[in-house]
């Protein structure tokens, strides 16, 4: 299958290869190291949670394999049921990437029925695969106007009759399209202020100014399709109790993608591309009401852990309650144990898979040798062709002659092996794909080297710190500032736990060894000691962290310095608008914070709007790096300017006939806001050998802020080719 790669300004080829390599690596090494508690939908408020992978929730007692009822994991008292034998889902017959899925063969008109429920102001997210996209309904109600989460004719829509939007200007400008027999993580957001649809962790479809959804109404929630011709399967279904934050949506799609084997479908800037989201709540304990009374000197750790009462999470918001407990128990023998129960380590996720690509070409009847150095292992083959491959220096594409088993032979020889591996370029190895033609073999492969150290920098006041590296190794107690290093014995995902008190995390004014921090992919939890944060500075915390993608949604209230925190962290693009930075008030406390980094326009705008209230960012020497804003001018150096319209999405049609360009706002040919765009306003280009492309689109049509351009492609589009579309100068 041709990998269709599209870009605005950034070449996606390397990411596509990396994501494939990571998937193969995960399949090879399996579960390695110690993982922290994974995030689940129980962390958010939901009204419906169906999980086909959890067989204990499925009742098929009437007829084996036909679903009578599925327990609602949000509310066990309100399950989804179906008494009509002809309309029951199948279970145990179909799967999504190895996990049980609910299946409809296209003969039933509904799978499961739920109680009457209000859907306005809520969201639905699900894992699904449609064999037939004619009326595949996730949630719906009676009539053609009440369906939510519908895929109809290959398009994700908010109701079964996608043309029934009242008033008409509430209808979205575009609808994301799905392919048959392809599993997706889908999201539908029934909120006037949000974009309409999500697909595999990314917003899809142009919302413009329209309102999503009708006036508030109640709907009988239906588990599957409305039409008898629709066939497909469900993995997991979530209906929220309200609207989610951007961070919770990212966690939910990260959770679903990793659980159902769809993580490679997440966008390259998704915070949970490499790691499943982890819970940041910390240890939850129960405190008896007596614990906060004036006389609680007899309270024990067992009392706190076991008795019903106040649900207590040791975060700063609950600090006063915690301090009362400790004060009342200070004369008791369990005081230290109680204190320990309210400690929380800092959690850092790492992926030690250092990936390197090697390649080569050998003529027929010669041998091609590729080498993975000592300690490294081949994890994927990104290209292999025996015949007449085109290209050099690893930039290969299939020529007019190609052996169909080229990929499988190379993968069998290389993946899982190390050292120098030889593959013979011969008809005896691959068969003869084109008799009488002098052939050659070209291979590009990826190996993983896990022997690079991982560095953890602590500074300021350091006391009683231990570092659990997540692979069974723990550091001695650390009481001095400095860099702490560890080398893992094998490639994989690990979680580092830093327990104890330290006031600074970062490199301050120093420059880290980039290779020694490349494995760090995120921070999922800050440390607490005695229920309170100890961090006061994140100066240079993630400088030169090439693969950092996620940090906690809240900033410790004690932090006063964010100097160079995300300096040159190219993949980091998280909405940090929820951080309370009121305590970060010194004149240089945000100096170079995002220098050489880039947030998306949406995330940067939200950050500016929330952070720039009260104290101006400019007074703290804030630097937004290469980020570009479109809202209020923050009055700070940002590497850009108040943006005009920008291209936010480019989508290539499956048949390669058109490409759709979506802008952030309306665009015109004249500065006074008039004049429709023409084909001459776009410039097209293509890289690599194979298909050729006309520089000017062959046609243009407009739908809101989206423009569909005709492509003058000739020849066959090869896997290494990249199409770009840019506004004409």
MOBEL-V60583 format. One record per helix or strand of 3 or more residues. SS is the DSSP state (helix for helix, strand for strand). FROM is the first residue (numbers start at 0). TO is the last residue. If there is no record, write none. Layout:
BEGIN
ss->{SS/SS}
from->{FROM/FROM}
to->{TO/TO}
END
This chain:
BEGIN
ss->{strand/helix/helix/strand/helix/helix/strand/strand/strand/strand/strand/strand/strand/helix/strand/strand/strand/strand/strand/helix/helix/strand/helix/helix/strand/helix/helix/strand/strand/strand/strand/strand/strand/helix/strand/helix/strand/strand/strand/strand/helix/strand/helix/helix/strand/strand/helix/strand/strand/strand/strand}
from->{4/12/40/45/54/84/89/98/112/122/135/147/154/167/183/196/201/217/231/245/262/283/288/300/309/315/334/345/353/365/375/389/394/405/418/426/439/453/481/492/513/519/600/616/646/657/678/681/699/705/721}
to->{6/28/42/50/56/86/95/103/117/129/138/151/156/169/188/198/203/221/239/258/264/286/291/305/312/327/340/350/362/371/386/391/396/413/424/429/448/467/485/504/516/524/610/619/651/662/680/685/702/709/726}
END
